[in-house]
């Protein structure tokens, strides 16, 4: 899924890279504090957000807490659901999350990871 400009070209604020790693997530609106977080696999990430495959259907603009590792760096980030695509009826959803209120350190960590993925792919080409 992409954001298209008037020419049909994809337009995004941040470069995203394909990267598959486990994440844990839960809605901050969930009042059941004893519930374990859901687990999913990421599909791509940028400094601005992440896309993953969820087994839970959320509402657009719902706030999630996401926890994941980028190499040795552990991140705990809030994000809002920006878009959803149902992949398998009632079972799997492509979930696009826009990160919210990132600290400068989190931005730096995300930027370092994305740039390292880009450089790694360029070296393999």
Secondary structure, DSSP 8 states (H G I E B T S, - for coil): ---B-TTS-B--SS--EE---EEEEEETT---TTS--EEEEEEEE-SSEEEEEESS---TT-EEEEEEEETTEEEEEEEEEEEEEEEETTTEEEEEEEEES--HHHHHHHHHHHHHHHHHHHHH-
